[in-house]
């Protein structure tokens, strides 16, 4: 390493000049993007690649093991987690220079799932769903909560949840399989549930979904799209991970195959493969299995997702589905670790491709995207449970032209 020349300035002056330079750059970028003060303390990460005109910046706070995101009308960002047991609140998360992170809870059982309704915060913690009424006025440690239900299955394997409210006012709650591959007596496993948020009463609206860890409603058709992580220990490329569709106003609980059949290699023509253990089970003949709408490279682990309904992004992204891929853990070469986007081609067929990537460098992953949320301004937020970060994705036509 070369010896540095002696500088004729004080360390304090150097620090101030460096800070001023960063703020000046950030201010110019914020002006270009039309974000006002949103990016004044955010920092772009050169390791991440975006399409032309898009920028991704890390917001200036840390939320360890960040999972599902929820954003209140007043701009408080709520962040769930898994094994840490924490739920965080970050007031003025997008506008404050140094937002304060409040730990609402630190002892819940994998409280990854969050949803907001009428100013109330709902938290899914494996077997329980809690409600903190009027969350904006209870941003403190251990706020009082009401128990919506504590009767969901207690199995921890795939027990963490991702929840959202539908237009019908009901809370949608998936329950993952309690294993890699098995057939459970409890019919709630490997399903999507619809829950009455006042009573906790449930009904099964879809079956045969091994591990739904993200979902969103199409803005026009109102069909419910879900991400479904396939089983492990069948090799690098089978079965494919999936995006499945539960049609709007469907009255029968469709079956999507698990544990009897799975999607084949995403690189092959569409098809299904029998599970080596349950493919010939007598119960398999009872169902007409629904094929995947989109097959994704096995082990990519698609999780949180949202349809884009804003106007800040170019027109080609209207109603596009953005999906966070957390990435593989048991594949010979790693895949995933990116934000992907699904659009439709001229024939109406889905096109699924990378949108932001770079969290995986060679075989080392320094970040794992988990959820994606649209802000009211039309930007996207991405949670990262490896880096304990939240990123903001924005678009500028001026930047795209450069």
Secondary structure as UniProt FT lines:
FT   HELIX           11..33
FT   TURN            36..41
FT   STRAND          43..44
FT   TURN            46..47
FT   TURN            52..53
FT   STRAND          54..58
FT   TURN            64..65
FT   STRAND          69..71
FT   TURN            73..74
FT   STRAND          77..79
FT   TURN            83..84
FT   STRAND          87..90
FT   TURN            91..95
FT   TURN            97..98
FT   STRAND          101..105
FT   STRAND          113..117
FT   TURN            118..119
FT   STRAND          120..125
FT   TURN            126..127
FT   STRAND          128..132
FT   TURN            133..134
FT   HELIX           135..137
FT   TURN            141..142
FT   STRAND          146..149
FT   TURN            157..158
FT   STRAND          163..165
FT   TURN            167..168
FT   STRAND          171..175
FT   TURN            187..190
FT   STRAND          191..195
FT   TURN            197..199
FT   STRAND          202..207
FT   STRAND          212..217
FT   TURN            219..221
FT   STRAND          224..228
FT   STRAND          241..246
FT   TURN            248..249
FT   STRAND          254..255
FT   TURN            258..260
FT   STRAND          261..263
FT   TURN            266..267
FT   STRAND          272..274
FT   TURN            276..280
FT   HELIX           282..286
FT   STRAND          294..296
FT   TURN            298..299
FT   STRAND          302..307
FT   HELIX           315..317
FT   TURN            318..319
FT   STRAND          321..325
FT   STRAND          338..344
FT   TURN            346..347
FT   STRAND          350..357
FT   STRAND          360..361
FT   TURN            362..363
FT   STRAND          364..365
FT   STRAND          369..374
FT   TURN            376..377
FT   STRAND          380..384
FT   TURN            385..388
FT   STRAND          389..395
FT   HELIX           397..401
//
